[in-house]
């Protein structure tokens, strides 16, 4: 399977430093421009299936890409959603008290916050499903930075604890892997944003 991974365009919430998690997010003016540039970059790529997070910021980015691939199936799925951050969602990162910030990094379950282990398990299960369903296809995932980092860990056979060591995925960055049925992986591109220059 050839897998292209991208992240949604910049959101208004990104600009304001607001934690989004499972909130829909709204593409900013720049984010919409980024999505259009990404779509043009991918217009000549062979893509057989598009899977996108169902959250608006990713879905709107996927719809922009799909304009150049009108007959390709697009499926909006909860499995590709960003990590669920519970009561932190909708708050600004600089407003979180120091005694609470560690909860975002904790490996243990705290109230309603999805742990990195749970995020990894969710993403890994979906990745294995797609790999089994489309072993010889070209697939595009449109998602988020945190979920994307979990996916990179899954593809590279790393552990959930390695999520925090993966480089943050930039808005509309392009990452390309080739993965065989045994999950042997070749990286062709990682976190590339040359289309935004």
Buried (B, 14 or more C-beta within 10 A) or exposed (E): BBBBBBBBBBBBBBEEEBBBBBBBBBBBEBBBBBBBBBBBBBEEBEBBBBBBBBBBBBBBBBBBBBEBBEEBEBEBBEBBBBBBBBBBBEBEEEEBEEEEEEBBEEEEEBEEBBBBBBBBBBBBEBBEEBBEEBEEBBBBBBBBBBBBBBBBBBBEEBEBEBBEEBEEBBBBBBBBBEBEEEEEBEEEEBBBBEBBE
